[in-house]
Amino acid sequence: DSIFFRDGVRRIDFVLSYVDDLNKEWEKKLVRKILYSNSSRSLSNTLSNLTFLGQESEDGKIYFVKIHAPWEVLITYAEVLNIKVPIKENDIPSMVENPLDCMLAPLRLPEKVMHPDPDYFTAPFSKDKQELYLINDESTFFSPSMRNRIVNYILTRCPYGTEEGKKKFGIKRLLNNGTYSAAYPLHDCQYWKKANDPNCDNERYTLYMEWARFLRFYKEQPLDLIRKYYGEKIGIYFAWLGFYTEMLFLAAVVGLICFLYGLFTMDENMSSKEICDPEIGGEIIMCPLCDRECDYWRLNTTCESSQYSHLFDNVATLFFAIFMGIWVTLFLEFWKRRQARLKYEWDLVDFEEEQQQLQLRPEYEAKCTQKKKNPVTQEMEPYLPITSQAVRFCISGTTVLFWVSLIIASMIAVIVYRLAVYAAFASLMENTQTLQPIRGLLTPQLATSVTASCLNFVIIMILNFLYERIAIWITDMEIPRTHMEYENRLTMKMFLFQFVNYYSSCFYVAFFKGKFVGYPGAYTYMFNRWRNEECDPAGCLIELTTQLTIVMAGKQIWGNIQEAIVPWICNWWGRRKARNNPENLYSRWEQDHDLQTFGALGLFYEYLEMVIQFGFITLFVASFPLAPLLALMNNILEIRVDSWKLTTQYRRPVAAKAHSIGVWQEILNGMAILSVVTNAFIVAFTSDMIPRLVYYYAYSESEDSPMSGYINNSLSVFLISDFPERNKPKVNPENFSVCRLVYRDYRYPPDHERRYLHSMQFWHILAAKLAFIIIMEHVVFIVKFFVAWMIPDVPSDVKAKIKREKYLTQKILHEYELEKLKERLCQGDKGA
């Protein structure tokens, strides 16, 4: 269980594996392997070669090629990749101690785990200035993550021949065509025990014990150790996820308080009191819920659902919607500060983008046969003609449009399902005696909403599975120029699709359901067949809450199953064959080979999952104050699940640099702005707050109890004799003469000259809703922009440290150049 060759000196920096088969492609693959190996050896020209050593596995089927990068190769590509290395120990005093540190001590990890390396001033590596750097030991000067980054850079650019007139190169293409089966760096030890080899760092074991176990959920994350072992790109993801979870704690506490307020004031709600009162709600006869088959029903049958709707539809809803608009700004602004601090601590201040990200993708170079001069470098480089780009973008855009249309079509299908089964549920619940005990709680609207939400969730998962593959295919077809461009294009496609996929049903319930129903004799029908569904008598907000809970909770449960259980089962199945061999013959490269592959897009899916969750807790949070609490509990689990699977179930990813969360920052900013608009519309049009306020101040007839009579006022009257045959129930056993229309539908009575048209109160309420939206948006946006202006993106102490480090680094480099010049003068260098 070692990561060294048998000499105990040369470290195995990378492993390639392949399976020799006997089919007709075998000879061609063998030639590719030989050519690729030879080109890798000669890539660094006169420099020392990479060391390649092959060995077969214990079963004799899989062959492993172990690669070691010697010192000359490392220093050459460290200069190419602009890697920063230590030049002097940091002498800037540490931050003033926080007086709360003693209270936070139980949450802290040991200093050796949190900060595994001393803090140094750093400078980009240069081969000509090796004396300048703190090189104590050449074998440990470059960390394993740096080494595997360098080797991966070389492997992705090694040519292996020409096929069909096109130059072929790069390990990715060889992996795709099956020449090699895997390419990966090694973990440094087993995760559950330390390695016997004293030269192994055992960082994987430390990460597992201090970070990847769920029992450590209350502890801080060892971000410096994560960065050292996995690289900055993975490190910054966990830093962002941890910070997001910390900020969710505040939102969860405020949301829980708002929910408890609704719970404790449930009995004081005058609307539900009137609905439940046998003398009021029991005497109000409601019009049938469907045509012909449904009967008349009494309003007090919805007593329980109206009481529960008060949990989410109360004055605290408005407060929480405004609070979340400000919270999301605080989260994004404080994250910028946290990110700026990490950039300084992780030597990313002058880092624009990973050199590999900005350089041409090997796939781009291979597929683009035409060349033109780069105006910056003045060198010839491949390019894709404008006509070819236009054709590819047209195909890509059409494909994305088709899939978005498919989502909308599936949502319409779910709506049709709701309309089709709504009448069946209404008839079943009214005519089946066994369902009488739960009729008050499980209304036809709620039963339809629950089943439709479950069906919608299943459709979402299926479409996600299919579209992921389509998005990767069309992004590959576009042939993006750089790795960064590739990731950004794929991110926007996947986010657009998932935004429509996950949120379309919530938008329907929030802003369309129950808004275009009509009235008896003039009902609105979809496809002239299915009558548009009405909101529950308690309002549509409780249905939006149901939809949000099912989709959000279902996605989180399914995501954790996918991320944790599936890789564990796959690895368990793969390890069965190894149990027959003694442990001392089960080598480190074979153990890692049997693990799952994290993949280049592994982190992309993690970000996507969290950003979609962020949308749930911001876009629709006015309907469900407990959403941040659900997200908080999920994220506490998510951090440990992600760390556990990365440490125990996956091969070690190739280290990569990143100075920010990238394009996700812009997506979060856009969702933060959109959330203010959606929550204002939810409070205005989906909740019952504005109609109640209008009644309280303008239409109430009782000074002692201003809200009494609200229910009777909000339900319009319809004369049963005016029912057309298409809508009229088959029977009217109690000979009712009038029934009440859709909840919160303000129409003139039958004896009015403008019968069944919207009354003046309807227009007053509509004007109040629009005024509320404008006022709330402006207030929240003003506060948001003021808060953003007040909070600087970079902390003042970090700015000072950056300036101090730049000054000292320049001084050290200047003194070094002067010293070298003095030496040359003393040696009589005529040129000097």
TORZA-420915 format. One record per residue (C-alpha): x, y, z; residue in three letters. Coordinates in steps of 0.001 Angstrom, whole numbers, padded with zeros to 6 digits, always signed. Layout:
N
XYZALA/...
END
This chain:
832
+000000+000000+000000ASP/+002521+002557-001249SER/+002544+005369-003789ILE/+006245+004920-004590PHE/+008159+002707-006957PHE/+010128-000134-005406ARG/+013152+002099-004886ASP/+011072+004060-002337GLY/+012262+007349-003878VAL/+010345+007939-007100ARG/+006721+008892-006484ARG/+003965+007503-008729ILE/+002381+010718-009995ASP/-000141+009245-012410PHE/-001474+005873-013499VAL/-002832+004755-016867LEU/-004650+001437-017170SER/-005733-000599-020164TYR/-007226-003983-020941VAL/-005639-006053-023705ASP/-008393-007670-025744ASP/-008174-009913-028810LEU/-010614-008181-031116ASN/-009735-006604-034454LYS/-008939-003204-032868GLU/-006202-004662-030674TRP/-003257-003967-033012GLU/-004394-000400-033669LYS/-004739+000271-029936LYS/-001299-001231-029281LEU/+000258+001119-031863VAL/-001490+004049-030216ARG/-000130+003036-026805LYS/+003452+002783-028118ILE/+003242+006079-030010LEU/+001645+007849-027053TYR/+004232+006514-024628SER/+007122+007528-026909ASN/+005687+011015-027520SER/+005185+011516-023796SER/+008800+010604-023203ARG/+010070+012991-025872SER/+007641+015842-025183LEU/+010096+017645-022953SER/+012791+017318-025624ASN/+016249+017447-023990THR/+014784+017426-020473LEU/+014593+014328-018349SER/+011894+011980-019509ASN/+008800+010965-017670LEU/+009338+007520-016216THR/+006883+004911-017548PHE/+006702+001494-015930LEU/+004101-001125-016830GLY/+002753-003861-014600GLN/-000179-006218-014926GLU/-002818-006657-012255SER/-003242-009793-010149GLU/-006006-011088-012461ASP/-003718-010670-015499GLY/-006362-008776-017486LYS/-005690-005140-016612ILE/-002313-003528-017224TYR/-001129-000441-015355PHE/+001325+002168-016605VAL/+002794+004079-013667LYS/+004204+007528-014443ILE/+006787+009495-012491HIS/+007713+013124-013291ALA/+011364+013861-012407PRO/+012590+017202-011146TRP/+013526+018684-014546GLU/+010068+017995-015955VAL/+008375+019462-012892LEU/+010324+022732-012895ILE/+009848+023140-016661THR/+006063+022866-016492TYR/+005814+024712-013178ALA/+007147+027701-015111GLU/+004753+027039-018018VAL/+001765+026823-015662LEU/+002894+029846-013635ASN/+002763+027905-010368ILE/+003497+030005-007273LYS/+005996+028587-004789VAL/+007399+029804-001418PRO/+010180+032395-001322ILE/+009990+033625+002285LYS/+008034+032831+005422GLU/+005116+035209+005963ASN/+005982+037867+008564ASP/+002621+039685+008523ILE/+001023+039478+011987PRO/-002021+037268+012199SER/-005483+038702+012738MET/-006577+039878+016171VAL/-008105+037004+018075GLU/-011874+036835+018152ASN/-013227+037156+021725PRO/-015831+034499+020822LEU/-013120+031933+020021ASP/-013445+030315+023437CYS/-017178+029785+022815MET/-016480+028356+019364LEU/-013749+025988+020591ALA/-015976+022864+020351PRO/-016434+023617+016641LEU/-012714+023942+015934ARG/-010369+021337+014474LEU/-006694+020901+015514PRO/-004361+023544+014113GLU/-002310+020923+012241LYS/-005449+019834+010380VAL/-006731+023342+009674MET/-003335+024718+008540HIS/-001135+021799+007437PRO/+001576+024060+005965ASP/+003252+027260+007209PRO/+002240+030506+005524ASP/+004733+031813+002957TYR/+005184+034709+000598PHE/+005111+033203-002874THR/+006195+034044-006409ALA/+005723+032351-009811PRO/+008349+029670-010355PHE/+011258+030348-012703SER/+013938+027806-013639LYS/+016578+030529-013762ASP/+015956+031626-010172LYS/+015883+028339-008294GLN/+018197+029728-005579GLU/+015462+032226-004685LEU/+012907+029632-003575TYR/+012781+027696-000317LEU/+013743+024316-001806ILE/+014625+022101+001130ASN/+013884+018793-000589ASP/+013277+018365-004304GLU/+011053+015322-003728SER/+008605+017265-001515THR/+008948+020808-002897PHE/+005991+020306-005245PHE/+002949+018891-003471SER/+001299+015727-004889PRO/-001618+017813-006186SER/+000812+020097-008078MET/+002612+017077-009487ARG/-000513+015373-010779ASN/-001665+018685-012283ARG/+001602+018976-014215ILE/+001535+015367-015435VAL/-002119+015680-016480ASN/-001225+018835-018432TYR/+001457+016895-020323ILE/-000790+013886-020985LEU/-003617+015990-022403THR/-001263+017401-025046ARG/+000751+014380-026130CYS/+000274+013493-029836PRO/+000054+009836-030785TYR/-000213+009890-034563GLY/-002331+010905-037510THR/-005574+009238-038570GLU/-007566+010182-041669GLU/-005320+013203-042229GLY/-006009+014678-038778LYS/-003537+015021-035965LYS/-004528+012927-032937LYS/-003401+013721-029413PHE/-004442+013799-025777GLY/-005262+011191-023168ILE/-008950+012122-023275LYS/-009299+010913-026858ARG/-007489+007674-026010LEU/-009850+007145-023078LEU/-012867+007784-025295ASN/-011800+005310-027987ASN/-010947+002619-025447GLY/-007181+002553-025914THR/-006792+003258-022216TYR/-009511+002441-019708SER/-008564+004938-016996ALA/-006121+007739-016117ALA/-005868+008971-012546TYR/-003538+010144-009751PRO/-003316+007992-006628LEU/-004763+008512-003174HIS/-001923+008554-000642ASP/-003270+005788+001647CYS/-006354+003848+002693GLN/-009011+006122+004110TYR/-009615+004022+007253TRP/-005969+003509+008266LYS/-002579+005061+007763LYS/-000116+003655+005236ALA/+002812+001523+006435ASN/+005165+003526+004210ASP/+006557+006404+006344PRO/+006967+008574+003215ASN/+003202+008632+002582CYS/+001494+011804+003824ASP/-001704+010062+005006ASN/-003746+013164+004204GLU/-006619+011042+002941ARG/-006862+009336+006340TYR/-006842+012730+008104THR/-009578+014045+005809LEU/-011716+010998+006489TYR/-011308+011133+010253MET/-011733+014902+010657GLU/-014022+015847+007764TRP/-015793+013025+005951ALA/-017621+011383+008866ARG/-021150+012505+009641PHE/-020481+012601+013389LEU/-018210+015591+012653ARG/-021117+017571+011126PHE/-020814+020326+013762TYR/-017095+020866+013093LYS/-015566+023414+010752GLU/-014128+022188+007448GLN/-010323+021855+007039PRO/-010328+024002+003891LEU/-006539+024361+003658ASP/-006080+020591+003793LEU/-008868+020088+001223ILE/-007175+022600-001040ARG/-003786+020947-000559LYS/-005097+017445-001315TYR/-007700+018115-004021TYR/-006688+021511-005412GLY/-008200+024990-005262GLU/-011188+024262-007504LYS/-012642+021628-005176ILE/-011511+023602-002125GLY/-013439+026702-003145ILE/-016584+024641-003774TYR/-016552+023325-000207PHE/-015736+026812+001101ALA/-018789+028187-000739TRP/-021031+025309+000364LEU/-019944+025727+003990GLY/-020501+029494+003910PHE/-023924+029047+002250TYR/-024881+026570+004999THR/-023738+028983+007727GLU/-025842+031790+006234MET/-028829+029443+005927LEU/-028814+029079+009702PHE/-029972+032702+010099LEU/-032678+032320+007414ALA/-033828+029021+008948ALA/-034188+030574+012421VAL/-036225+033533+011113VAL/-038347+031210+008935GLY/-039024+028930+011903LEU/-040100+031935+014007ILE/-042504+033025+011231CYS/-043907+029480+011059PHE/-044362+029364+014856LEU/-046128+032720+014707TYR/-048612+031232+012241GLY/-048989+028146+014452LEU/-049651+030107+017652PHE/-052085+032536+015976THR/-053995+029809+014133MET/-056939+029984+016557ASP/-057144+033774+016222GLU/-057625+033725+012444ASN/-061087+035201+011805MET/-061319+033763+008267SER/-060875+030132+009360SER/-063172+030781+012348LYS/-065970+031859+010014GLU/-065339+028943+007637ILE/-065464+026446+010529CYS/-068480+028059+012214ASP/-071607+025915+011532PRO/-073710+029098+011576GLU/-071564+030771+008897ILE/-069460+028289+006910GLY/-072027+025559+007509GLY/-074762+027676+005911GLU/-072747+028795+002866ILE/-073511+026508-000082ILE/-070705+026345-002647MET/-071163+025733-006365CYS/-070098+022295-007692PRO/-066381+021661-008270LEU/-066970+019990-011608CYS/-069646+019799-014294ASP/-072674+017534-013946ARG/-071123+014844-011699GLU/-070298+016957-008622CYS/-072813+018073-006008ASP/-073221+021259-004022TYR/-071150+021371-000851TRP/-070859+023389+002334ARG/-067922+025688+002995LEU/-067207+024326+006485ASN/-066073+021011+004969THR/-062753+022814+004262THR/-062333+023875+007890CYS/-059056+022017+008547GLU/-057340+023069+005309SER/-058264+026736+005936SER/-056737+026505+009422GLN/-053524+024955+008105TYR/-053248+027554+005341SER/-052898+030210+008058HIS/-049536+028609+008960LEU/-048094+030018+005736PHE/-050523+032826+004870ASP/-050261+035441+007598ASN/-048640+038806+008228VAL/-045295+037082+008919ALA/-045285+035978+005257THR/-044767+039588+004171LEU/-042015+040142+006731PHE/-040205+036952+005722PHE/-040408+037771+001998ALA/-038768+041170+002658ILE/-036222+039594+005024PHE/-035172+036999+002431MET/-034720+039729-000179GLY/-032189+041376+002164ILE/-030709+038047+003341TRP/-029792+036985-000188VAL/-027915+040279-000686THR/-026027+039800+002577LEU/-025155+036243+001549PHE/-023760+037261-001838LEU/-021854+040289-000500GLU/-020322+038455+002457PHE/-019372+035580+000148TRP/-017417+038033-002033LYS/-015479+039053+001087ARG/-014899+035437+002072ARG/-013792+034648-001471GLN/-011372+037591-001468ALA/-009808+036318+001766ARG/-009406+032831+000282LEU/-007815+034287-002858LYS/-005162+035910-000693TYR/-004588+032910+001555GLU/-004429+030486-001387TRP/-002114+032640-003583ASP/-004761+033395-006194LEU/-004665+037212-006104VAL/-002913+037683-009453ASP/-004495+034581-010871PHE/-006931+035362-013683GLU/-007756+031843-014725GLU/-006052+028470-014756GLU/-003552+028392-017601GLN/-005180+025181-018743GLN/-008554+026937-018732GLN/-007394+029777-020981LEU/-005325+027668-023352GLN/-006874+025931-026312LEU/-008665+022657-025659ARG/-006955+019677-027314PRO/-010311+018813-028955GLU/-010446+022295-030475TYR/-006919+022009-031833GLU/-007615+018553-033251ALA/-010909+019431-034987LYS/-009973+022868-036343CYS/-007714+022302-039365THR/-007605+025963-040507GLN/-005178+028401-038898LYS/-004794+032162-038510LYS/-002409+034531-036730LYS/-003248+035433-033143ASN/-003062+039273-032897PRO/-001743+039051-029320VAL/+000900+036312-029593THR/+001537+036800-033328GLN/+001580+033004-033674GLU/-000436+030798-035989MET/-003176+028916-034151GLU/-006232+026901-035213PRO/-009620+028589-035521TYR/-013190+027660-036420LEU/-014636+029574-039416PRO/-017590+031883-038733ILE/-019873+029904-041055THR/-019140+026673-039207SER/-019726+028404-035864GLN/-023060+029806-037067ALA/-024282+026400-038249VAL/-023258+024733-035000ARG/-024919+027444-032889PHE/-028132+027131-034912CYS/-028231+023379-034321ILE/-027419+023894-030655SER/-030058+026600-030178GLY/-032698+024561-031944THR/-031938+021529-029782THR/-032131+023543-026556VAL/-035381+025159-027719LEU/-036830+021739-028533PHE/-036016+020380-025076TRP/-037381+023456-023295VAL/-040550+023055-025377SER/-040638+019411-024289LEU/-040594+020507-020644ILE/-043423+022972-021247ILE/-045367+020243-023059ALA/-044859+017883-020113SER/-046047+020599-017729MET/-049191+021080-019864ILE/-049687+017307-019741ALA/-049537+017455-015927VAL/-052052+020319-015972ILE/-054348+018220-018173VAL/-053913+015391-015667TYR/-054918+017761-012863ARG/-058014+018847-014743LEU/-058939+015309-015763ALA/-058662+013733-012302VAL/-059951+016762-010402TYR/-063569+015937-011227ALA/-062951+012299-010337ALA/-061489+013213-006936PHE/-064311+015668-006261ALA/-066990+013124-007133SER/-065224+010330-005203LEU/-064770+012367-002037MET/-068318+013656-002039GLU/-069999+010327-002717ASN/-067800+007861-000772THR/-068748+007501+002882GLN/-065408+005921+003904THR/-063598+009166+003011LEU/-065892+011348+005117GLN/-063504+011515+008160PRO/-060652+013021+006088ILE/-062691+015194+003731ARG/-061987+018297+005766GLY/-058216+017842+005565LEU/-057835+016190+002150LEU/-059857+018339-000213THR/-060192+017454-003929PRO/-057853+020344-004744GLN/-055214+019108-002303LEU/-055532+015468-003416ALA/-055098+016558-007034THR/-052151+018798-006118SER/-050325+016039-004187VAL/-050685+013389-006912THR/-049838+015887-009661ALA/-046745+017040-007747SER/-045522+013452-007416CYS/-046151+012815-011125LEU/-044390+016070-012000ASN/-041365+015075-009892PHE/-041049+011744-011736VAL/-041219+013535-015122ILE/-038577+016046-013919ILE/-036170+013227-013000MET/-036661+011450-016341ILE/-036145+014622-018396LEU/-033063+015503-016325ASN/-031511+012115-017032PHE/-032039+012508-020779LEU/-031078+016161-021084TYR/-027751+015825-019258GLU/-026487+013675-022098ARG/-027967+015921-024781ILE/-026410+019053-023225ALA/-022931+017489-023200ILE/-023372+016322-026805TRP/-024415+019719-028175ILE/-021681+021514-026183THR/-019087+019130-027661ASP/-020562+019773-031100MET/-020064+023537-030697GLU/-016296+022894-030180ILE/-015665+025582-027517PRO/-012221+027128-027744ARG/-011071+026897-024097THR/-011951+024796-021062HIS/-013488+027820-019356MET/-015660+028527-022397GLU/-016731+024871-022466TYR/-017782+024888-018809GLU/-019619+028216-019140ASN/-021615+027074-022175ARG/-022539+023767-020575LEU/-023458+025554-017328THR/-025859+027951-019054MET/-027542+025147-021019LYS/-027984+022913-017996MET/-029144+025748-015752PHE/-031675+027025-018296LEU/-033088+023540-018688PHE/-033262+022779-014979GLN/-034681+026222-014201PHE/-037622+025534-016508VAL/-037827+021884-015469ASN/-037939+022407-011699TYR/-039686+025735-011382TYR/-042327+025671-014147SER/-044859+023734-012038SER/-044327+026123-009093CYS/-044816+029131-011386PHE/-048061+027577-012674TYR/-049513+027063-009184VAL/-048321+030481-007967ALA/-049371+032680-010860PHE/-051821+030855-013138PHE/-053875+028319-011218LYS/-057273+029674-010143GLY/-056724+032990-011960LYS/-058609+032165-015179PHE/-061572+030093-014029VAL/-064581+032167-015043GLY/-067974+031586-013409TYR/-070980+029244-013914PRO/-072258+029629-017419GLY/-068952+031117-018559ALA/-066304+028717-017236TYR/-062928+028672-018981THR/-061994+025328-020535TYR/-058623+023987-021659MET/-058834+022571-025185PHE/-062581+023215-024893ASN/-062867+020054-022811ARG/-061395+020318-019314TRP/-062635+023027-016969ARG/-059796+025082-015465ASN/-059203+024147-011862GLU/-059962+026450-008962GLU/-057843+027130-005919CYS/-058648+025506-002629ASP/-061178+027576-000612PRO/-058243+028329+001694ALA/-056341+029803-001263GLY/-053628+028628-003657CYS/-050785+029293-001233LEU/-051220+025976+000581ILE/-051068+024178-002786GLU/-047892+026052-003745LEU/-046429+024995-000399THR/-047355+021363-001146THR/-045814+021532-004623GLN/-042638+023156-003310LEU/-042246+020673-000446THR/-042666+017580-002652ILE/-040339+018742-005434VAL/-037684+020222-003118MET/-037652+017383-000577ALA/-037912+014727-003310GLY/-034983+016240-005212LYS/-032814+016371-002079GLN/-033605+012775-001050ILE/-033054+011480-004580TRP/-029823+013495-004896GLY/-028370+012016-001702ASN/-029314+008490-002805ILE/-027658+009086-006169GLN/-024519+010617-004666GLU/-023912+008219-001777ALA/-025687+004889-002180ILE/-025152+004324-005928VAL/-021303+004767-005843PRO/-021120+002636-002693TRP/-023061-000214-004339ILE/-020924+000012-007501CYS/-017698-000105-005477ASN/-018982-002936-003303TRP/-019776-004949-006413TRP/-016382-004175-007949GLY/-014458-005087-004772ARG/-015852-008603-004571ARG/-013173-009903-006955LYS/-010407-008405-004803ALA/-011451-010323-001695ARG/-009947-013493-003123ASN/-006456-011946-003125ASN/-004321-011279-000024PRO/-004362-007633+001035GLU/-000623-007255+000477ASN/-001132-008098-003238LEU/-003956-005585-003690TYR/-001827-002637-004772SER/-002626+001044-004325ARG/-003201+001558-008101TRP/-005544-001452-008254GLU/-007498-000249-005225GLN/-007957+003182-006808ASP/-008765+001666-010189HIS/-011760-000108-008627ASP/-013196+003203-007349LEU/-015654+005425-009226GLN/-014518+008279-011477THR/-015338+011787-010248PHE/-015054+013150-013780GLY/-014384+016604-015196ALA/-018032+017558-014639LEU/-018322+016115-011120GLY/-018087+019539-009488LEU/-020420+021037-012079PHE/-023276+018779-010931TYR/-022612+019648-007284GLU/-022903+023370-008012TYR/-025992+022817-010150LEU/-027737+020913-007366GLU/-027056+023660-004811MET/-028015+026524-007141VAL/-031360+024858-007925ILE/-031924+024522-004171GLN/-030998+028198-003784PHE/-033787+028992-006236GLY/-036324+027071-004172PHE/-035505+028972-000971ILE/-035453+032401-002643THR/-037932+032428-005541LEU/-040884+030897-003635PHE/-039909+031325+000008VAL/-042925+033572+000744ALA/-045117+030493+000419SER/-042997+028233+002638PHE/-040972+029806+005494PRO/-039623+026366+006452LEU/-037788+026000+003108ALA/-034494+027424+004501PRO/-034716+024990+007429LEU/-035128+022038+005027LEU/-032217+023357+002958ALA/-030069+023778+006082LEU/-030652+020184+007232MET/-029959+018929+003708ASN/-026743+020949+003394ASN/-025372+019759+006725ILE/-025822+016248+005330LEU/-024662+017298+001838GLU/-021257+018520+003068ILE/-020538+015206+004772ARG/-021971+013104+001925VAL/-019868+014987-000647ASP/-016732+014731+001492SER/-017362+011055+002273TRP/-017895+010028-001342LYS/-014924+012098-002565LEU/-012622+010631+000089THR/-013821+007019+000100THR/-015748+006174-003078GLN/-014003+008082-005873TYR/-010579+008115-007424ARG/-008535+011146-006548ARG/-009507+013952-008957PRO/-006820+015786-010892VAL/-006056+019029-009040ALA/-007145+022251-010734ALA/-007074+025923-009814LYS/-010012+028321-009552ALA/-010185+031757-007947HIS/-013997+031916-007680SER/-017160+029905-008203ILE/-017162+031207-011776GLY/-020322+031771-013790VAL/-022413+030492-010872TRP/-021848+033857-009161GLN/-023698+035644-011980GLU/-026486+033077-011904ILE/-026934+033579-008152LEU/-027037+037368-008629ASN/-029726+037003-011297GLY/-031819+034693-009113MET/-031490+037112-006177ALA/-033011+039923-008259ILE/-035734+037662-009679LEU/-036630+036429-006177SER/-037738+039918-005104VAL/-040180+040058-008025VAL/-041573+036528-007574THR/-042086+036914-003817ASN/-043826+040257-004291ALA/-046203+038610-006792PHE/-046770+035624-004484ILE/-047728+037862-001553VAL/-049947+039984-003812ALA/-051656+037413-006039PHE/-051266+034005-004378THR/-051736+034794-000699SER/-054926+036272+000781ASP/-053182+039172+002489MET/-054104+042062+000169ILE/-057848+041194-000097PRO/-057993+040982+003718ARG/-056265+044359+004126LEU/-058589+046012+001596VAL/-061600+044599+003440TYR/-060168+045651+006813TYR/-059658+049289+005807TYR/-062387+049880+003197ALA/-065272+047412+003426TYR/-065518+046259+007042SER/-068852+047016+008696GLU/-067894+046182+012294SER/-065673+048424+014401GLU/-065317+045868+017194ASP/-064293+043013+014894SER/-063104+044493+011574PRO/-062498+041096+009891MET/-065901+039589+010711SER/-067998+039100+007608GLY/-064929+038809+005345TYR/-065780+035322+004082ILE/-069358+036248+003221ASN/-068108+039395+001474ASN/-065494+037596-000649SER/-067756+034843-002009LEU/-069933+035920-004935SER/-073541+034730-005252VAL/-074856+032727-008227PHE/-078477+031851-008970LEU/-078771+028099-009516ILE/-081550+028556-012061SER/-078990+030342-014287ASP/-076880+027168-014614PHE/-076585+025999-018258PRO/-077202+022302-018851GLU/-073463+021659-019426ARG/-072571+022749-015868ASN/-075709+022017-013878LYS/-075493+019110-011398PRO/-077706+016115-012135LYS/-079426+016355-008769VAL/-080276+019062-006212ASN/-081716+017032-003310PRO/-082058+019966-000898GLU/-083445+022382-003523ASN/-080816+025089-003025PHE/-081661+028315-004842SER/-078220+029984-004763VAL/-074600+028888-004444CYS/-071324+030733-003964ARG/-068615+031099-006616LEU/-064870+030698-006543VAL/-063180+031869-003376TYR/-062092+035542-003544ARG/-064117+036156-006689ASP/-065793+039526-006409TYR/-068825+039738-008749ARG/-072115+041588-008703TYR/-075127+039530-007447PRO/-077890+038190-009760PRO/-080249+041100-008970ASP/-077713+043746-010004HIS/-077894+045390-013421GLU/-074279+044281-014068ARG/-074883+040762-012775ARG/-071919+038399-012572TYR/-069435+041049-013753LEU/-066518+042005-011525HIS/-067512+044459-008813SER/-065718+047674-007860MET/-064164+045850-004884GLN/-062388+043523-007339PHE/-060743+046507-009048TRP/-059850+048100-005709HIS/-058108+044873-004683ILE/-056326+044603-008044LEU/-055075+048200-007724ALA/-053901+047481-004173ALA/-052025+044371-005361LYS/-050212+046278-008109LEU/-049377+049123-005733ALA/-048056+046633-003186PHE/-045808+044967-005790ILE/-044323+048314-006852ILE/-043769+049502-003273ILE/-042315+046200-002024MET/-039965+045845-004993GLU/-038681+049411-004665HIS/-038209+049169-000900VAL/-036364+045842-001078VAL/-034231+046894-004069PHE/-033237+050174-002383ILE/-032238+048307+000778VAL/-030398+045650-001290LYS/-028366+048184-003245PHE/-027621+050212-000110PHE/-026406+047083+001718VAL/-024308+046061-001309ALA/-022782+049553-001420TRP/-022056+049553+002317MET/-020215+046200+002285ILE/-016859+046318+000403PRO/-016043+043254-001691ASP/-012515+042978-000258VAL/-011897+043378+003508PRO/-009556+046245+004402SER/-007082+043963+006220ASP/-006864+041717+003134VAL/-006153+044745+000923LYS/-003348+045762+003272ALA/-001872+042257+003297LYS/-001984+042041-000521ILE/-000111+045347-000833LYS/+002388+044299+001835ARG/+003052+040948+000140GLU/+003469+042543-003300LYS/+005906+045066-001867TYR/+007987+042447-000058LEU/+007964+040065-003019THR/+009162+042799-005396GLN/+011834+043781-002883LYS/+013069+040192-002572ILE/+013159+039742-006365LEU/+014940+043076-006804HIS/+017563+042196-004196GLU/+018041+038807-005832TYR/+018655+040405-009249GLU/+021127+042863-007715LEU/+022988+040023-005996GLU/+023217+038059-009247LYS/+024489+041154-011047LEU/+027191+041681-008385LYS/+028328+038077-008791GLU/+028612+038491-012548ARG/+030608+041717-012131LEU/+032961+040082-009643CYS/+033538+037249-012098GLN/+034518+039784-014780GLY/+031555+039246-017092ASP/+032224+041683-019936LYS/+028577+041715-020957GLY/+027574+042734-017423ALA/
END
